[in-house]
């Protein structure tokens, strides 16, 4: 479906995307990375809005820069918010659908069907200028799916949505995928992508750091030390217990003195054995988190591996 | 490119153009030549020696196929790409196959048709005010000049809009001023201007070549007596070449508003 071979995009001397090679078969993919990591540049390369400075990008076996017709199989829901334009939602979606080559009548039918699908009811006949963020997001989604593309590309689709709209978006995307369609979704929030995609592309500093399923990516990190934060009422007693354990590589006291940060290569064993260590020791654990589960921490570890620092 | 692509853009632009918020631009573009002509007529009301048709015709020519058409095209053709970039609609358009060409052609035809319609209305009102509505030959000549001028200036402004989208209006205004001055330059360079071709066509079609009032124009080479078809071919060739180049640029250059990179 998508093939990139050593794709690099430079903005003058700034690198937007750095030597990315990947091959994606049809499916649901999450493109994860913090703001400014190169996600949008990568999507722009895939959709042909940017040409790679070096390397090649193929979409459905065609180079977008050479064969724009291939874009008919793609729907893009960009991150940029719609400006408060004066046209009705239905008129705008119809206009966008006409630009895929449909007649005015067919485009209107498709626009209505797409707006039904994303759940924008009577509001479709009102000017977009008066829409809420969630309604605009629905209109943006409708224009991307009205022509029934094979691949739906979404850039930060949950941005600015309230919990109800987020839930609706998740349900919509799951249904879309269940119909055998493909999705490539960029986000900087891991759990949003987790709810939809099973396969991840992790990008940071313009580089593709990892590519695989959740298990594959976390499996890559198995042999690298990770941190577990424990907040408790007696940090000194906990430290005495922890230092005797072979599964703990090292530990340090938290700055607030309210617990420990444990560094281990065997997080699962620590989680399993911790209740046993605390048995009859009168230490009350108030909170336990693994900061490494966050996307930022995951990316930082991957960057360190990439640079050979660990 | 299928016709429905550019027709979609053309229809969309016309629908927006007829919205109430655009009413002011229609009123202004029709109103200011009418106002000038009206004032001129008012000052002539008690004049025992009324203005000759040639003088009146020259004023209407400068006002309508000249200033009125140029202004209308300046407002619609020159900023056509920048409007999409600023309005954040470019990102939606550019991922549709053939939409770039559709945008170029649809917006160009919209600009030209809007200008022609506006200029025709203005022309009829101005001629009625002047009491020259019966001058069919002149009316027909000016109507053709409006069409030719709109086609040529539309292509020039569209080309500028694609070449320098962020400063398109400024560059187009500077170009228009320079073009007007160059067209009055008594040298060969004036032949490169649209104004020179339009002026020559009007003078030829109205048989004003030998008018004593235009002696200075004739001696300074400010119009040409070559056959009219040559001027028409030059104007149309220029239009086609500029639109072709504009299409090439639009399809090859990267226009993108990058938000979070």
Boltz contact constraints between the chains, C-beta under 6 A:
constraints:
  - contact:
      token1: [A, 16]
      token2: [B, 261]
      max_distance: 6.0
  - contact:
      token1: [A, 35]
      token2: [B, 260]
      max_distance: 6.0
  - contact:
      token1: [A, 40]
      token2: [B, 260]
      max_distance: 6.0
  - contact:
      token1: [A, 40]
      token2: [B, 261]
      max_distance: 6.0
  - contact:
      token1: [A, 41]
      token2: [B, 261]
      max_distance: 6.0
  - contact:
      token1: [A, 47]
      token2: [B, 95]
      max_distance: 6.0
  - contact:
      token1: [A, 49]
      token2: [B, 94]
      max_distance: 6.0
  - contact:
      token1: [A, 49]
      token2: [B, 256]
      max_distance: 6.0
  - contact:
      token1: [A, 50]
      token2: [B, 254]
      max_distance: 6.0
  - contact:
      token1: [A, 68]
      token2: [B, 97]
      max_distance: 6.0
  - contact:
      token1: [A, 69]
      token2: [B, 97]
      max_distance: 6.0
  - contact:
      token1: [A, 71]
      token2: [B, 95]
      max_distance: 6.0
  - contact:
      token1: [A, 71]
      token2: [B, 97]
      max_distance: 6.0
  - contact:
      token1: [A, 72]
      token2: [B, 97]
      max_distance: 6.0
  - contact:
      token1: [A, 76]
      token2: [B, 95]
      max_distance: 6.0
  - contact:
      token1: [A, 78]
      token2: [B, 91]
      max_distance: 6.0
  - contact:
      token1: [A, 80]
      token2: [B, 88]
      max_distance: 6.0
  - contact:
      token1: [A, 80]
      token2: [B, 259]
      max_distance: 6.0
  - contact:
      token1: [A, 83]
      token2: [B, 87]
      max_distance: 6.0
  - contact:
      token1: [A, 83]
      token2: [B, 88]
      max_distance: 6.0
  - contact:
      token1: [A, 95]
      token2: [B, 12]
      max_distance: 6.0
  - contact:
      token1: [A, 96]
      token2: [B, 92]
      max_distance: 6.0
  - contact:
      token1: [A, 98]
      token2: [B, 8]
      max_distance: 6.0
  - contact:
      token1: [A, 99]
      token2: [B, 8]
      max_distance: 6.0
  - contact:
      token1: [A, 99]
      token2: [B, 96]
      max_distance: 6.0
  - contact:
      token1: [A, 99]
      token2: [B, 99]
      max_distance: 6.0
  - contact:
      token1: [A, 100]
      token2: [B, 96]
      max_distance: 6.0
  - contact:
      token1: [A, 101]
      token2: [B, 2]
      max_distance: 6.0
  - contact:
      token1: [A, 103]
      token2: [B, 4]
      max_distance: 6.0
